[in-house]
Amino acid sequence: MRLAEDEARTRLAAHDHGILCTVHAERGVDAVPVVYAVDDDGYVGVPVDRVKPKASSRLQRERNLETDPRGTLLVEHWDRHDWSRLWWVRAELRWQRDAADRPAALAAQLAERYPQYRDQPFARVLVLRIVGVTGWAAAAG
């Protein structure tokens, strides 16, 4: 059953990780797993941290967003034994290059949410605005 927008947003905000999809100029969809935080105004913060090893300090998802600011965040719940508990939410996003104080506020949320980020080891926090959200659940509730 289709989720109401407020229920889809609630599930998105409560979930702890998802798949961020951006558009690569040659390959098309470029999907990577991410953690994130959602604020009350409908902005999503995706950290670029200094905790996990990286090949470059400038990630491909950033380069993709500079070329095409559209993104999608997909979160889902899977239960192989009880399919009545299946659900997914897809948030359509737009990268916000100049987001003023949003990166700092979202960094604080990330630090509160994930113990590994307690000291805010971020090179930066990507800020994306939710422009649409859809979702589905196998059962109500």
KOLTIGU-864814 format. One record per residue (C-alpha): chain; residue in one letter; y, z, x. Coordinates in nm, 3 decimals, decimal comma. Layout:
% residues N
cadena: A; residuo: A; north: Y; up: Z; east: X;
...
***
This chain:
% residues 141
cadena: A; residuo: M; north: 0,000; up: 0,000; east: 0,000;
cadena: A; residuo: R; north: 0,350; up: -0,080; east: 0,118;
cadena: A; residuo: L; north: 0,543; up: 0,224; east: 0,240;
cadena: A; residuo: A; north: 0,886; up: 0,302; east: 0,099;
cadena: A; residuo: E; north: 1,156; up: 0,263; east: 0,365;
cadena: A; residuo: D; north: 1,227; up: 0,637; east: 0,387;
cadena: A; residuo: E; north: 0,856; up: 0,714; east: 0,435;
cadena: A; residuo: A; north: 0,827; up: 0,442; east: 0,700;
cadena: A; residuo: R; north: 1,130; up: 0,584; east: 0,885;
cadena: A; residuo: T; north: 0,985; up: 0,936; east: 0,864;
cadena: A; residuo: R; north: 0,655; up: 0,824; east: 1,014;
cadena: A; residuo: L; north: 0,836; up: 0,629; east: 1,286;
cadena: A; residuo: A; north: 1,047; up: 0,931; east: 1,385;
cadena: A; residuo: A; north: 0,748; up: 1,166; east: 1,383;
cadena: A; residuo: H; north: 0,516; up: 0,948; east: 1,591;
cadena: A; residuo: D; north: 0,519; up: 0,993; east: 1,970;
cadena: A; residuo: H; north: 0,448; up: 0,647; east: 2,113;
cadena: A; residuo: G; north: 0,430; up: 0,283; east: 2,017;
cadena: A; residuo: I; north: 0,434; up: -0,076; east: 2,136;
cadena: A; residuo: L; north: 0,776; up: -0,222; east: 2,215;
cadena: A; residuo: C; north: 0,786; up: -0,599; east: 2,180;
cadena: A; residuo: T; north: 1,066; up: -0,805; east: 2,329;
cadena: A; residuo: V; north: 1,097; up: -1,182; east: 2,374;
cadena: A; residuo: H; north: 1,029; up: -1,336; east: 2,714;
cadena: A; residuo: A; north: 1,194; up: -1,677; east: 2,755;
cadena: A; residuo: E; north: 0,872; up: -1,846; east: 2,873;
cadena: A; residuo: R; north: 0,580; up: -1,630; east: 2,756;
cadena: A; residuo: G; north: 0,713; up: -1,539; east: 2,412;
cadena: A; residuo: V; north: 0,621; up: -1,192; east: 2,289;
cadena: A; residuo: D; north: 0,620; up: -0,935; east: 2,569;
cadena: A; residuo: A; north: 0,454; up: -0,613; east: 2,448;
cadena: A; residuo: V; north: 0,445; up: -0,281; east: 2,637;
cadena: A; residuo: P; north: 0,348; up: 0,074; east: 2,538;
cadena: A; residuo: V; north: 0,643; up: 0,316; east: 2,530;
cadena: A; residuo: V; north: 0,746; up: 0,663; east: 2,427;
cadena: A; residuo: Y; north: 1,069; up: 0,690; east: 2,232;
cadena: A; residuo: A; north: 1,300; up: 0,911; east: 2,029;
cadena: A; residuo: V; north: 1,478; up: 0,827; east: 1,703;
cadena: A; residuo: D; north: 1,810; up: 0,987; east: 1,608;
cadena: A; residuo: D; north: 1,942; up: 1,058; east: 1,258;
cadena: A; residuo: D; north: 2,167; up: 0,752; east: 1,267;
cadena: A; residuo: G; north: 1,880; up: 0,506; east: 1,316;
cadena: A; residuo: Y; north: 1,897; up: 0,451; east: 1,691;
cadena: A; residuo: V; north: 1,589; up: 0,445; east: 1,911;
cadena: A; residuo: G; north: 1,596; up: 0,559; east: 2,273;
cadena: A; residuo: V; north: 1,337; up: 0,416; east: 2,513;
cadena: A; residuo: P; north: 1,342; up: 0,575; east: 2,858;
cadena: A; residuo: V; north: 1,334; up: 0,398; east: 3,189;
cadena: A; residuo: D; north: 1,210; up: 0,693; east: 3,390;
cadena: A; residuo: R; north: 1,157; up: 0,781; east: 3,752;
cadena: A; residuo: V; north: 0,828; up: 0,962; east: 3,676;
cadena: A; residuo: K; north: 0,582; up: 0,673; east: 3,660;
cadena: A; residuo: P; north: 0,550; up: 0,417; east: 3,942;
cadena: A; residuo: K; north: 0,716; up: 0,079; east: 3,882;
cadena: A; residuo: A; north: 0,720; up: -0,250; east: 4,068;
cadena: A; residuo: S; north: 1,097; up: -0,280; east: 4,014;
cadena: A; residuo: S; north: 1,382; up: -0,057; east: 3,905;
cadena: A; residuo: R; north: 1,483; up: -0,325; east: 3,653;
cadena: A; residuo: L; north: 1,205; up: -0,367; east: 3,402;
cadena: A; residuo: Q; north: 1,109; up: -0,694; east: 3,237;
cadena: A; residuo: R; north: 1,186; up: -0,550; east: 2,892;
cadena: A; residuo: E; north: 1,547; up: -0,499; east: 3,007;
cadena: A; residuo: R; north: 1,574; up: -0,854; east: 3,134;
cadena: A; residuo: N; north: 1,425; up: -0,978; east: 2,806;
cadena: A; residuo: L; north: 1,678; up: -0,781; east: 2,600;
cadena: A; residuo: E; north: 1,967; up: -0,915; east: 2,807;
cadena: A; residuo: T; north: 1,859; up: -1,267; east: 2,711;
cadena: A; residuo: D; north: 1,757; up: -1,192; east: 2,351;
cadena: A; residuo: P; north: 1,861; up: -0,854; east: 2,204;
cadena: A; residuo: R; north: 1,586; up: -0,853; east: 1,940;
cadena: A; residuo: G; north: 1,293; up: -0,616; east: 1,967;
cadena: A; residuo: T; north: 1,019; up: -0,468; east: 1,753;
cadena: A; residuo: L; north: 0,860; up: -0,126; east: 1,778;
cadena: A; residuo: L; north: 0,513; up: -0,097; east: 1,626;
cadena: A; residuo: V; north: 0,351; up: 0,241; east: 1,568;
cadena: A; residuo: E; north: 0,019; up: 0,303; east: 1,400;
cadena: A; residuo: H; north: -0,243; up: 0,559; east: 1,316;
cadena: A; residuo: W; north: -0,609; up: 0,467; east: 1,348;
cadena: A; residuo: D; north: -0,910; up: 0,667; east: 1,231;
cadena: A; residuo: R; north: -1,236; up: 0,486; east: 1,291;
cadena: A; residuo: H; north: -1,424; up: 0,723; east: 1,061;
cadena: A; residuo: D; north: -1,182; up: 0,742; east: 0,769;
cadena: A; residuo: W; north: -1,001; up: 0,420; east: 0,689;
cadena: A; residuo: S; north: -0,812; up: 0,590; east: 0,407;
cadena: A; residuo: R; north: -0,597; up: 0,743; east: 0,684;
cadena: A; residuo: L; north: -0,488; up: 0,412; east: 0,842;
cadena: A; residuo: W; north: -0,118; up: 0,328; east: 0,854;
cadena: A; residuo: W; north: 0,139; up: 0,132; east: 1,054;
cadena: A; residuo: V; north: 0,517; up: 0,103; east: 1,074;
cadena: A; residuo: R; north: 0,714; up: -0,182; east: 1,226;
cadena: A; residuo: A; north: 1,081; up: -0,133; east: 1,314;
cadena: A; residuo: E; north: 1,301; up: -0,435; east: 1,376;
cadena: A; residuo: L; north: 1,547; up: -0,347; east: 1,652;
cadena: A; residuo: R; north: 1,861; up: -0,478; east: 1,819;
cadena: A; residuo: W; north: 1,951; up: -0,371; east: 2,173;
cadena: A; residuo: Q; north: 2,289; up: -0,197; east: 2,198;
cadena: A; residuo: R; north: 2,434; up: -0,278; east: 2,538;
cadena: A; residuo: D; north: 2,742; up: -0,057; east: 2,497;
cadena: A; residuo: A; north: 2,617; up: 0,245; east: 2,308;
cadena: A; residuo: A; north: 2,878; up: 0,501; east: 2,424;
cadena: A; residuo: D; north: 2,730; up: 0,853; east: 2,412;
cadena: A; residuo: R; north: 2,397; up: 0,756; east: 2,253;
cadena: A; residuo: P; north: 2,199; up: 0,737; east: 2,581;
cadena: A; residuo: A; north: 2,281; up: 1,099; east: 2,668;
cadena: A; residuo: A; north: 2,196; up: 1,228; east: 2,321;
cadena: A; residuo: L; north: 1,870; up: 1,032; east: 2,311;
cadena: A; residuo: A; north: 1,785; up: 1,150; east: 2,665;
cadena: A; residuo: A; north: 1,821; up: 1,508; east: 2,542;
cadena: A; residuo: Q; north: 1,586; up: 1,432; east: 2,251;
cadena: A; residuo: L; north: 1,332; up: 1,278; east: 2,488;
cadena: A; residuo: A; north: 1,352; up: 1,583; east: 2,716;
cadena: A; residuo: E; north: 1,289; up: 1,811; east: 2,420;
cadena: A; residuo: R; north: 1,003; up: 1,601; east: 2,289;
cadena: A; residuo: Y; north: 0,808; up: 1,533; east: 2,611;
cadena: A; residuo: P; north: 0,749; up: 1,807; east: 2,873;
cadena: A; residuo: Q; north: 0,731; up: 1,545; east: 3,149;
cadena: A; residuo: Y; north: 1,094; up: 1,460; east: 3,075;
cadena: A; residuo: R; north: 1,224; up: 1,819; east: 3,067;
cadena: A; residuo: D; north: 1,444; up: 1,752; east: 3,372;
cadena: A; residuo: Q; north: 1,560; up: 1,415; east: 3,232;
cadena: A; residuo: P; north: 1,431; up: 1,200; east: 3,520;
cadena: A; residuo: F; north: 1,579; up: 0,883; east: 3,371;
cadena: A; residuo: A; north: 1,725; up: 0,587; east: 3,551;
cadena: A; residuo: R; north: 1,861; up: 0,502; east: 3,205;
cadena: A; residuo: V; north: 1,775; up: 0,512; east: 2,836;
cadena: A; residuo: L; north: 1,765; up: 0,184; east: 2,646;
cadena: A; residuo: V; north: 1,933; up: 0,215; east: 2,307;
cadena: A; residuo: L; north: 1,818; up: -0,001; east: 2,021;
cadena: A; residuo: R; north: 1,946; up: 0,012; east: 1,661;
cadena: A; residuo: I; north: 1,696; up: -0,006; east: 1,375;
cadena: A; residuo: V; north: 1,794; up: -0,301; east: 1,153;
cadena: A; residuo: G; north: 1,485; up: -0,303; east: 0,933;
cadena: A; residuo: V; north: 1,164; up: -0,112; east: 0,885;
cadena: A; residuo: T; north: 0,842; up: -0,194; east: 0,702;
cadena: A; residuo: G; north: 0,513; up: -0,015; east: 0,681;
cadena: A; residuo: W; north: 0,175; up: 0,002; east: 0,521;
cadena: A; residuo: A; north: -0,072; up: 0,282; east: 0,450;
cadena: A; residuo: A; north: -0,426; up: 0,271; east: 0,320;
cadena: A; residuo: A; north: -0,353; up: 0,563; east: 0,088;
cadena: A; residuo: A; north: -0,052; up: 0,753; east: -0,044;
cadena: A; residuo: G; north: 0,060; up: 1,064; east: 0,142;
***
